Amino acid sequence: MRNQIEKNIIYNECCLQTMSRMPNNFLDLTITSPPYDDLRTYNNHIRGIKSEFNGFSFQFEKIAKELYRVTKEGGVVIWIVSDATTSGNETGNSFRQALFFKECGFNLFDTMIYSKPPRGAVGNNTTYWQSFEYMFVLSKGRPKTINLITDRENKESRKGDNGTKRLQNGELLNVSRGGYGEFGRRTNIWEYNVGKGHSASDEYAYQHPAIFPEKLARDHIESWSNQGDLVYDPMIGSGTVAKMAIIENRNFIGSEINLDYCQIAEKRISIANLLKEIEEYAAEAI
Ligand SMILES: C[S@@+](CC[C@H](N)C(=O)[O-])C[C@H]1O[C@@H](n2cnc3c(N)ncnc32)[C@H](O)[C@@H]1O
């Protein structure tokens, strides 16, 4: 049994165990996609132990309370979820979870959308194609880091200018008009292509059944943390958050209950570390 928590490691255990070793106010940012609504079945395999734990029976309320305790003042949790539909009835668990986070003390700072190509209509083709997940941005107080990404092309970009305006009494008033840059801040709907060749830049990731895109993790890391900060994924799967944290010069911690997925994540971490070394070597050579 480990007593201390070290950075830049993925722990093969339930996230509640990992968090129990974290002090209060420890994490700058958490990004995670939990195993929601039995939409996928994951095997639980902890080194040497087969657990009873399966799918959605994860202890959401305990996890939410622990996340609040271990998040720093101003820290952020990105909770990425969707709902299952049974007989034309969506579970609504995503909303329940968001509201429970608020009960724990988090602010629901923003409800963002992760949009992706349609994956199949729910309920005998009687609904529109399902093509998004929620990304709840939860903050402990006001987020201490907000680096909004400004890559949305402004259709009407223009330089600012000065001019005059005639007042009712005939006098001329000098006025200056602000400009719009070529790029503005994004909307809170983020769209990504998913699947082979899109979600991840290495082959190992696709051995996990439910990865989110590397770019999505990277965009959140850039938005809500700074270099050297500590980023956690309590259900890290194939290690996407760890890989992107390394590339973005952040520290990471991961928890993953399934040993096979931990091993995939470790391979991806090695790739990220290698990429970093090459980048540093190239920078020194210039
Ligand atoms: C949706 S997947 C995450 C995928 C990840 N975002 C990626 O890009 O690879 C959810 C993961 O949570 C793991 N998991 C489920 N319950 C857990 C728990 N209590 N503690 C740690 N990991 C857990 C599952 O084994 C699964 O790999």
The ligand as an SDF file (V2000), in Angstrom:
LIG
                    3D

 27 29  0  0  0  0  0  0  0  0999 V2000
  -14.1430    6.6850  -20.8320 C   0  0  0  0  0  0  0  0  0  0  0  0
  -12.7190    5.8280  -20.3100 S   0  0  0  0  0  0  0  0  0  0  0  0
  -11.4900    7.0970  -20.2850 C   0  0  0  0  0  0  0  0  0  0  0  0
  -10.7290    7.1840  -21.5890 C   0  0  0  0  0  0  0  0  0  0  0  0
   -9.6680    8.2780  -21.6050 C   0  0  0  0  0  0  0  0  0  0  0  0
  -10.2490    9.6010  -21.5470 N   0  0  0  0  0  0  0  0  0  0  0  0
   -8.7730    8.1400  -22.8400 C   0  0  0  0  0  0  0  0  0  0  0  0
   -8.7090    9.0830  -23.6620 O   0  0  0  0  0  0  0  0  0  0  0  0
   -8.1700    7.0930  -23.0030 O   0  0  0  0  0  0  0  0  0  0  0  0
  -13.0290    5.5700  -18.5950 C   0  0  0  0  0  0  0  0  0  0  0  0
  -11.9470    4.7450  -17.8700 C   0  0  0  0  0  0  0  0  0  0  0  0
  -12.2110    4.7620  -16.4760 O   0  0  0  0  0  0  0  0  0  0  0  0
  -11.6950    3.5760  -15.9130 C   0  0  0  0  0  0  0  0  0  0  0  0
  -12.3030    3.4960  -14.5780 N   0  0  0  0  0  0  0  0  0  0  0  0
  -13.5750    3.2270  -14.2750 C   0  0  0  0  0  0  0  0  0  0  0  0
  -13.7880    3.3590  -12.9660 N   0  0  0  0  0  0  0  0  0  0  0  0
  -12.6220    3.7400  -12.4130 C   0  0  0  0  0  0  0  0  0  0  0  0
  -12.2210    4.0720  -11.0860 C   0  0  0  0  0  0  0  0  0  0  0  0
  -13.0800    3.9980  -10.0780 N   0  0  0  0  0  0  0  0  0  0  0  0
  -10.9540    4.4480  -10.8660 N   0  0  0  0  0  0  0  0  0  0  0  0
  -10.0680    4.4920  -11.8960 C   0  0  0  0  0  0  0  0  0  0  0  0
  -10.3910    4.2000  -13.1730 N   0  0  0  0  0  0  0  0  0  0  0  0
  -11.6610    3.8260  -13.4280 C   0  0  0  0  0  0  0  0  0  0  0  0
  -12.1170    2.5200  -16.9310 C   0  0  0  0  0  0  0  0  0  0  0  0
  -11.3340    1.3570  -16.8230 O   0  0  0  0  0  0  0  0  0  0  0  0
  -11.8840    3.2690  -18.2530 C   0  0  0  0  0  0  0  0  0  0  0  0
  -10.6100    2.9960  -18.8000 O   0  0  0  0  0  0  0  0  0  0  0  0
  1  2  1  0
  2  3  1  0
  2 10  1  0
  3  4  1  0
  4  5  1  0
  5  6  1  0
  5  7  1  0
  7  8  2  0
  7  9  1  0
 10 11  1  0
 11 12  1  0
 11 26  1  0
 12 13  1  0
 13 14  1  0
 13 24  1  0
 14 15  1  0
 14 23  1  0
 15 16  2  0
 16 17  1  0
 17 18  1  0
 17 23  2  0
 18 19  1  0
 18 20  2  0
 20 21  1  0
 21 22  2  0
 22 23  1  0
 24 25  1  0
 24 26  1  0
 26 27  1  0
M  CHG  2   2   1   9  -1
M  END
$$$$
